[in-house]
Amino acid sequence: MYLDNKLYVAHCDNGPLCLTGKMCNRHGLIAGATGTGKTVSLQVLAETFSQAGVPCFMADMKGDLSGISQTGKMTSFIEKRGKEFGVENPEFQPCPVRFYDVYGKKENGFPLRATISSLGPQLLARLMDLNETQTGVLNIVFKIAEDHQLLLIDLKDLRLMLDFVGKNASKFTTAYGNVSAASVGAIQRSILAIDSEGGDKFFGEPAFDIEDLLDVENGKGVMSVLVADELMLNPKLYSTFMLWLMTELYAKLPEVGDLELPKLVFFLDEAHMLFNGTSKALVDKLEQVIRLVRSKGVGIYFITQSPTDIPDNILGQLSNRVQHALRAFTPKEQKDVRAAAETFRANPNFKTEEAIMTLETGEALVSFLDEKGAPMMVERAKMLFPLSQIGAITEGQRLDVQNAAPARIKGYAEYFDRESAYEVLKAENEQIAAQEEEARQAKEVAKAAKEAEKAEKEAAKEAARIERENARAAREAEKEEARAAREAEKEAAKKKGCFKKIFSAIALAVVGSVGRSVGTSVGKAVTGQKSTKSSKSSGSDILGKAAKTATTTATRKVTEEVLKSIFK
């Protein structure tokens, strides 16, 4: 409740307890076990800041904080508390609210996006749970993208950029360092995991403008409420988003020093998630951001169960504290209680450690900074009641809140995809593919031409072979024909010689035979042998017969002799 320029949030035996406006950027802590009233305390602080004109950002884990957008109403509990606090007729009022949703579900709120480049390799490595080597490769990928002026906006940009670097690793090793295929593959698998969990909806454009968290309407600070009931199921994404938002605030807001009131109060619920599994380097960076962002006029308030959930270097910077009850059933829990008690400036009227374990719901140990920045003595107090509605709102009420947002905020619902690394690398890949296809076709043409030339040469060679074979066959035929002719000539000559021999032999035989026959016949005639037919034959008849007989006998004998010599 903002009264008389005082941020009135609690009441103790000594009266109201108020936050000091110019000390609100020194950060704070709301702690306590489940069910002790942390969410109501957060709502009280947030609406008090809003009434003072200070915008706030908060995550709504269970939907309970959505009621801050609606007017509260009197209840018996509030009536009783009002009498205790001297506020019997509270002016119930809502706060101006805008709902956002990382997953981009319009029924929940306006999409709240970031680009891959704005998130950076360090936070992205945390989100993907990369080891040191893989984180180094991711840093190289970001550096190459920056040097080549390739925008990394969404996950498809990062995927194709990793593919580009992986395929050209040998070209980048000298200038940027070693890029192993195994690391690139591991990062690609992590990106698929983020994509499957819906984290891809967080990356894209239009990217959220930090300046939109600083809006004021009708003198009241606007409450930017992140719908986180589904986001809580992905603690890595939730914590990474919160870390990104804080680093963006630090990077983009100007230095303003200590103001009478903060420019923005950032409530970080389930704060322990920020530090679970976070590297020391990132915790150190967060510590630096928390320490320096107060000079930008930003106050950060952590909400968690136990102060021990916060690293000591960060816990020491949380000066405005509201500690609800803690339970101590185990030695560790007892140790946590003692640790929480030791963070307060002691009050002689009670023992802090005992008080922490006996606080009722809605009660808290409260210690704020005074005007000089010194911690006030801890007081056992009752938290003020909210003037806005406690609890969740209906879908119709949420829709009304969304419709009341300015056009600039409604513009976040219009997703667009401008030219970035994906489009540039895809065009290059298509060009390379076209060149490779052209080269392949040229190679195919050259291969076909070479094969045609080879086939032509083979055909010519075959034709020459056939021609040589035909010529050889012709020569062989000629030789055979000549040989046959010679054989025929020889045979003819042989036959001719045979006939000559026959005729000669016949002639000789005839002559010899005739001579012998004639001689025989003449001898017979001379010796007085008579013919059987006639004894009166003349000498001439005797010679004629002798010659005839001799010729016939000689011919027969010669023929026999010749045939014997031929077929011998």
C-alpha positions in Angstrom: 0.0 0.0 0.0 1.5 3.3 -1.1 0.6 6.0 1.4 2.3 9.4 1.9 5.2 8.4 -0.4 5.8 5.4 1.8 5.8 1.8 0.6 3.8 0.3 3.4 3.9 -3.5 3.2 3.9 -4.9 6.8 2.9 -4.0 10.4 4.6 -4.9 13.6 4.1 -4.1 17.3 5.9 -0.8 16.7 3.7 0.2 13.8 4.0 0.1 10.0 7.0 -1.3 8.3 7.8 0.5 5.0 10.3 0.0 2.2 12.6 3.0 1.7 12.0 4.1 -1.9 15.5 5.0 -2.9 16.8 1.8 -1.3 14.4 -0.5 -3.2 17.0 -1.0 -5.9 19.3 -2.7 -3.4 17.4 -5.9 -4.1 15.6 -8.1 -1.8 14.5 -11.6 -0.7 11.2 -13.3 0.1 11.7 -16.7 1.6 9.7 -19.3 3.5 8.4 -22.8 3.3 5.5 -23.8 1.0 2.2 -22.4 2.3 3.6 -19.8 4.6 2.4 -16.8 2.5 5.3 -16.0 0.1 3.0 -15.5 -2.9 0.7 -13.0 -1.1 3.8 -11.1 0.2 5.0 -10.9 -3.4 1.6 -9.6 -4.5 1.6 -7.0 -1.7 5.0 -5.7 -2.6 4.3 -5.7 -6.4 1.0 -3.8 -6.2 2.6 -1.3 -3.7 5.3 -0.6 -6.3 2.7 -0.3 -9.0 0.7 2.2 -6.9 3.9 4.2 -6.6 4.3 4.2 -10.3 7.0 1.5 -10.5 6.5 -1.2 -13.1 7.2 -4.8 -12.1 8.0 -8.1 -13.8 7.1 -11.4 -12.2 6.5 -15.0 -13.1 3.2 -16.6 -12.2 3.9 -20.2 -11.4 0.4 -21.4 -10.5 -1.9 -18.7 -11.9 -2.4 -17.2 -8.4 -0.8 -13.8 -9.4 -3.2 -13.2 -12.3 -5.6 -11.8 -9.7 -3.5 -8.7 -9.4 -5.3 -7.5 -12.6 -8.7 -7.4 -10.8 -10.2 -5.4 -8.0 -10.0 -7.1 -4.6 -12.9 -7.4 -2.2 -13.5 -7.3 1.5 -13.2 -10.6 3.4 -13.4 -11.3 7.1 -9.7 -11.9 7.2 -8.9 -8.5 5.5 -11.4 -6.8 7.7 -9.7 -8.2 10.8 -6.2 -7.2 9.5 -7.4 -3.8 8.5 -8.5 -3.1 12.1 -5.1 -4.2 13.4 -3.3 -2.0 10.9 -5.6 1.0 11.2 -6.8 0.6 7.7 -10.5 0.0 8.1 -11.7 1.2 4.7 -9.1 0.1 2.2 -9.5 1.2 -1.4 -9.5 -2.0 -3.4 -8.0 -1.5 -6.9 -6.5 -3.5 -9.6 -3.1 -3.0 -11.3 -2.5 -2.5 -15.0 -1.4 -5.9 -16.2 0.0 -7.5 -19.4 0.3 -11.3 -19.6 3.1 -12.9 -21.6 3.8 -16.5 -22.5 7.2 -18.0 -23.7 5.3 -20.7 -25.6 3.3 -18.2 -27.5 -0.1 -19.5 -26.6 -2.5 -16.5 -27.3 -5.0 -17.7 -24.7 -2.3 -17.3 -22.0 -0.6 -14.1 -23.1 1.4 -12.3 -25.7 4.4 -14.2 -27.1 7.6 -13.3 -25.4 10.5 -14.1 -27.7 14.3 -13.7 -27.9 16.7 -14.2 -30.7 19.5 -16.8 -30.6 22.1 -14.0 -30.9 20.7 -12.0 -28.0 20.7 -15.1 -25.8 24.3 -15.7 -26.6 26.5 -18.8 -26.5 26.9 -18.9 -22.7 23.2 -19.0 -21.8 22.4 -21.2 -24.7 25.1 -23.7 -23.6 23.4 -23.7 -20.2 20.0 -24.3 -21.7 21.4 -27.2 -23.8 23.5 -28.6 -20.9 26.7 -28.6 -23.0 30.1 -29.5 -21.6 33.1 -27.2 -21.7 34.3 -28.5 -25.1 30.9 -28.2 -26.7 30.5 -24.7 -25.3 33.8 -23.8 -26.9 32.6 -25.0 -30.2 29.3 -23.0 -29.8 31.4 -19.9 -29.1 33.3 -20.5 -32.3 30.0 -20.9 -34.2 28.7 -17.6 -32.9 32.0 -15.8 -33.7 32.0 -17.2 -37.3 28.4 -16.1 -37.7 29.3 -12.6 -36.5 32.3 -12.3 -38.7 30.3 -13.4 -41.7 27.4 -11.1 -40.8 25.0 -14.0 -40.5 22.0 -13.3 -38.2 21.1 -16.0 -35.7 17.5 -15.5 -34.9 15.9 -18.9 -34.4 16.8 -22.5 -34.0 16.8 -23.3 -37.7 19.4 -20.5 -38.1 21.6 -22.2 -35.5 21.1 -25.6 -36.9 22.2 -24.6 -40.4 25.0 -22.5 -39.1 26.3 -25.6 -37.2 26.0 -27.6 -40.3 27.9 -25.0 -42.3 30.7 -24.8 -39.7 30.9 -28.6 -39.4 31.2 -29.1 -43.2 33.9 -26.5 -43.4 35.7 -27.2 -40.1 39.1 -27.5 -41.8 38.8 -24.0 -43.2 38.1 -22.5 -39.7 40.5 -24.4 -37.6 43.5 -22.1 -38.0 41.6 -18.9 -37.4 39.0 -20.0 -34.7 40.2 -23.3 -33.3 39.4 -26.9 -33.6 35.8 -27.9 -34.4 35.1 -31.6 -34.0 32.3 -33.4 -35.7 31.3 -35.0 -32.4 30.8 -31.7 -30.7 28.7 -30.4 -33.6 26.6 -33.5 -33.5 26.1 -33.2 -29.7 24.9 -29.6 -30.1 22.6 -30.6 -32.9 21.0 -33.3 -30.7 20.5 -30.7 -27.9 18.8 -28.4 -30.3 16.4 -31.2 -31.3 15.7 -31.7 -27.6 14.8 -28.0 -27.1 12.7 -28.1 -30.2 10.7 -31.1 -29.0 10.1 -29.5 -25.7 8.5 -26.4 -27.3 11.5 -24.2 -26.6 11.6 -23.3 -30.3 8.6 -21.0 -29.7 10.9 -18.8 -27.5 13.3 -18.0 -30.3 12.2 -15.7 -33.1 10.9 -12.3 -34.0 9.6 -9.9 -33.1 12.0 -10.1 -30.2 10.8 -8.7 -26.9 11.9 -5.1 -26.2 13.1 -4.6 -22.6 11.7 -1.0 -22.7 8.2 -2.5 -22.7 8.7 -3.5 -19.1 9.0 0.1 -18.1 5.5 1.2 -19.0 3.3 3.3 -16.7 -0.5 3.7 -17.2 -2.5 6.4 -15.3 0.3 6.9 -12.9 0.5 3.2 -12.0 3.4 0.9 -13.0 2.4 -1.8 -15.4 2.7 -5.4 -14.1 4.3 -7.7 -16.7 3.2 -11.2 -15.7 4.9 -14.2 -17.3 2.5 -17.2 -17.4 4.8 -19.9 -16.2 2.7 -22.9 -15.1 3.8 -24.8 -18.2 7.2 -23.2 -18.3 7.9 -24.6 -14.8 7.9 -28.1 -16.3 11.0 -27.1 -18.2 13.2 -25.6 -15.4 16.2 -25.1 -17.7 14.3 -22.9 -20.1 12.7 -21.0 -17.3 15.9 -20.2 -15.5 17.8 -19.5 -18.7 15.0 -17.1 -19.8 15.2 -15.2 -16.4 19.0 -15.0 -16.7 18.6 -13.6 -20.2 16.1 -11.0 -19.1 18.3 -9.8 -16.3 21.4 -9.6 -18.5 19.3 -7.7 -21.1 18.2 -5.2 -18.5 21.8 -4.6 -17.5 23.1 -4.4 -21.1 20.4 -2.0 -22.5 19.2 0.3 -19.7 21.2 3.5 -19.1 23.0 4.4 -15.9 20.7 6.5 -13.6 22.3 6.0 -10.2 20.1 6.0 -7.0 16.6 7.2 -7.8 13.8 8.1 -5.3 12.0 5.0 -6.7 13.3 2.2 -8.9 12.6 2.3 -12.7 11.7 -1.4 -12.5 11.4 -4.1 -9.9 12.1 -7.7 -11.1 10.6 -10.5 -9.0 12.3 -13.8 -9.6 10.2 -16.7 -8.2 11.6 -20.2 -7.7 15.0 -18.6 -7.6 16.8 -21.8 -6.7 16.3 -22.9 -10.3 18.7 -20.3 -11.5 21.6 -21.9 -9.7 20.9 -25.6 -10.1 23.4 -26.9 -12.7 24.7 -23.4 -13.5 28.4 -23.2 -14.2 30.6 -21.1 -11.9 31.3 -18.7 -14.8 27.6 -18.0 -15.3 27.0 -17.6 -11.5 29.9 -15.1 -11.4 28.3 -13.2 -14.3 24.9 -13.2 -12.6 26.5 -11.9 -9.4 28.1 -9.1 -11.4 24.8 -8.2 -13.1 22.9 -8.1 -9.8 25.6 -5.9 -8.2 25.7 -3.4 -11.1 22.1 -3.4 -12.4 21.0 -1.4 -9.4 22.8 1.6 -11.0 20.4 1.2 -13.9 17.5 1.8 -11.5 16.4 -1.9 -11.3 15.7 -3.8 -8.1 15.7 -7.6 -8.1 13.8 -9.6 -5.5 14.4 -13.4 -5.2 11.6 -15.6 -4.0 12.6 -19.0 -2.7 12.1 -21.4 0.2 15.3 -21.0 2.0 18.1 -18.3 1.9 20.6 -21.1 1.5 19.2 -21.7 -2.0 21.0 -18.5 -3.0 24.9 -18.4 -3.4 26.5 -16.4 -0.6 28.0 -13.8 -2.9 24.5 -13.0 -4.2 22.7 -13.4 -1.0 24.9 -10.8 0.6 23.5 -8.2 -2.0 19.8 -8.8 -1.0 19.2 -6.1 1.6 15.4 -5.9 1.9 14.2 -9.2 3.4 10.9 -10.8 4.2 11.4 -14.2 5.9 8.4 -16.4 6.4 8.3 -19.6 8.5 10.8 -22.4 8.0 10.3 -25.9 9.2 13.2 -27.8 10.9 12.7 -31.5 11.0 16.1 -32.7 9.9 19.7 -31.6 10.9 20.0 -29.9 7.5 16.8 -27.9 7.9 17.9 -26.9 11.4 21.2 -25.7 9.9 19.2 -23.7 7.3 17.2 -22.1 10.0 20.3 -21.0 11.8 21.8 -19.7 8.6 18.7 -17.7 7.8 18.6 -16.2 11.4 22.2 -15.1 11.1 21.4 -12.9 8.1 19.3 -10.5 10.2 20.3 -7.7 12.5 19.3 -9.2 15.9 16.3 -7.9 17.9 16.8 -8.1 21.7 13.0 -8.7 22.1 13.1 -12.2 20.6 15.4 -14.9 19.3 15.4 -14.9 15.6 16.1 -18.6 15.2 13.1 -19.5 17.3 10.8 -17.0 15.7 11.5 -18.3 12.2 10.1 -21.7 13.3 7.0 -20.3 15.1 5.7 -17.8 12.5 2.1 -18.2 11.4 0.9 -18.0 7.9 1.0 -14.4 6.8 3.6 -13.5 9.4 7.2 -12.8 8.6 10.5 -11.5 10.0 11.1 -8.2 8.2 14.2 -6.2 7.8 14.6 -3.3 5.3 17.3 -0.7 4.6 16.8 2.7 6.3 17.4 6.0 4.6 21.2 5.7 5.1 21.3 2.2 3.6 21.8 0.4 6.9 19.7 -2.7 7.7 17.0 -2.1 10.2 16.7 -4.4 13.2 14.6 -7.4 12.4 10.9 -7.2 13.3 8.3 -9.9 13.7 5.5 -8.6 11.6 2.2 -9.3 9.8 2.2 -8.7 6.0 -0.4 -6.3 4.7 -3.3 -7.7 2.6 -3.5 -7.1 -1.2 -5.9 -4.5 -2.6 -6.2 -6.6 -5.7 -7.9 -10.0 -6.1 -6.2 -12.9 -4.4 -6.2 -16.0 -6.6 -6.6 -16.8 -10.3 -8.8 -15.1 -12.8 -11.2 -16.5 -15.4 -10.4 -17.0 -19.1 -12.8 -14.2 -19.9 -11.1 -11.8 -17.5 -7.7 -12.7 -19.0 -9.0 -12.0 -22.5 -10.3 -8.6 -21.4 -6.9 -7.8 -20.0 -5.3 -8.8 -23.3 -7.7 -6.8 -25.4 -6.9 -3.7 -23.3 -3.2 -3.8 -24.2 -1.8 -1.1 -26.6 -1.3 -2.0 -30.3 2.5 -2.0 -29.8 2.2 -4.9 -27.3 -0.4 -6.7 -29.5 2.2 -6.6 -32.3 4.2 -9.3 -30.5 1.5 -11.8 -31.7 2.5 -11.2 -35.3 5.4 -13.6 -36.0 7.7 -12.8 -38.9 10.8 -14.4 -40.3 13.2 -12.1 -42.0 16.4 -13.1 -43.9 18.9 -14.5 -41.5 21.6 -17.2 -41.5 19.1 -19.9 -42.5 18.0 -18.1 -45.7 21.6 -17.0 -46.6 23.1 -20.4 -46.1 20.2 -22.2 -47.7 20.7 -20.0 -50.8 24.4 -20.7 -50.8 23.7 -24.4 -50.4 21.3 -24.4 -53.2 23.8 -22.5 -55.4 26.5 -25.0 -54.5 24.1 -27.8 -55.1 23.2 -26.3 -58.5 26.9 -25.9 -59.3 27.6 -29.4 -58.3 24.6 -30.6 -60.3 25.9 -28.6 -63.3 29.4 -30.0 -62.8 27.9 -33.5 -62.4 26.0 -33.1 -65.7 29.1 -31.7 -67.4 31.0 -34.7 -66.1 28.3 -37.0 -67.3 28.4 -35.3 -70.7 32.2 -35.5 -70.8 32.0 -39.1 -69.7 29.4 -39.9 -72.4 31.5 -38.1 -75.0 34.6 -40.1 -73.8 32.6 -43.3 -73.9 31.3 -42.4 -77.4 34.8 -41.6 -78.5 36.0 -44.9 -77.0 33.2 -46.8 -78.6 34.0 -45.1 -81.9 37.6 -46.1 -81.5 36.6 -49.6 -80.6 34.3 -49.7 -83.7 37.1 -48.4 -85.9 39.5 -50.9 -84.3 37.0 -53.7 -84.8 36.4 -52.6 -88.4 40.2 -52.6 -89.0 40.5 -56.0 -87.4 37.7 -57.3 -89.6 39.3 -55.8 -92.6 42.6 -57.4 -91.7 40.8 -60.7 -91.2 39.1 -60.4 -94.6 42.4 -59.5 -96.2 44.2 -62.4 -94.5 41.3 -64.7 -95.5 41.5 -63.3 -99.1 45.3 -63.9 -99.1 44.8 -67.4 -97.7 42.1 -68.0 -100.3 44.5 -66.8 -103.0 47.2 -69.0 -101.7 44.9 -71.9 -101.5 43.7 -71.2 -105.0 47.3 -70.9 -106.2 48.2 -74.1 -104.4 45.2 -75.9 -105.8 46.2 -74.6 -109.3 49.7 -75.8 -108.8 48.5 -79.1 -107.6 46.2 -79.3 -110.6 49.0 -78.4 -112.9 51.2 -81.0 -111.2 48.5 -83.5 -111.5 47.9 -82.6 -115.1 51.6 -82.8 -115.8 51.8 -86.1 -114.0 48.9 -87.4 -116.0 50.4 -86.0 -119.2 53.7 -87.7 -118.3 51.9 -90.9 -117.5 50.2 -90.8 -120.9 53.5 -90.1 -122.6 55.0 -93.0 -120.8 52.1 -95.2 -121.7 52.2 -94.2 -125.3 56.0 -94.6 -125.3 55.8 -97.9 -123.5 53.0 -99.0 -125.8 55.0 -97.9 -128.8 58.1 -99.7 -127.6 56.2 -102.7 -126.5 54.4 -102.8 -129.8 57.6 -102.4 -131.8 59.3 -105.1 -129.7 56.3 -107.4 -129.7 55.8 -106.9 -133.4 59.4 -107.7 -134.0 59.3 -110.8 -131.9 56.0 -111.9 -133.4 57.3 -111.3 -136.9 60.4 -113.1 -136.2 58.6 -116.0 -134.7 56.2 -116.2 -137.7 59.0 -115.9 -140.2 61.0 -118.5 -138.4 58.1 -120.9 -138.5 57.6 -120.2 -142.1 61.2 -120.8 -142.9 61.4 -124.0 -140.8 58.5 -125.5 -142.7 55.7 -125.3 -140.1 52.3 -125.3 -141.9 49.2 -123.4 -141.1 46.3 -125.4 -140.0 44.0 -123.6 -142.4 46.1 -123.7 -145.5 49.4 -124.9 -146.6 49.4 -123.0 -149.7 49.6 -119.6 -148.2 51.9 -117.3 -149.8 54.9 -115.6 -148.1 53.1 -112.3 -148.1 50.1 -113.7 -146.2 52.4 -115.3 -143.7 54.1 -111.9 -143.0 50.8 -110.0 -142.7 49.4 -112.5 -140.2 52.5 -112.5 -138.2 52.5 -108.7 -138.0 48.9 -108.6 -136.9 49.4 -111.2 -134.3 52.5 -109.5 -133.0 50.7 -106.2 -132.8 47.8 -107.5 -130.8 49.9 -109.4 -128.3 52.4 -106.6 -127.9 49.6 -104.1 -127.3 48.1 -106.2 -124.6 51.4 -106.9 -122.9 52.4 -103.2 -123.0 49.1 -102.1 -121.5 49.5 -104.5 -118.7 53.0 -103.4 -118.0 52.0 -99.7 -118.0 49.1 -100.2 -115.7 51.2 -102.1 -113.3 53.8 -99.3 -113.2 51.1 -96.6 -112.6 49.3 -98.4 -109.8 52.4 -99.9 -108.3 
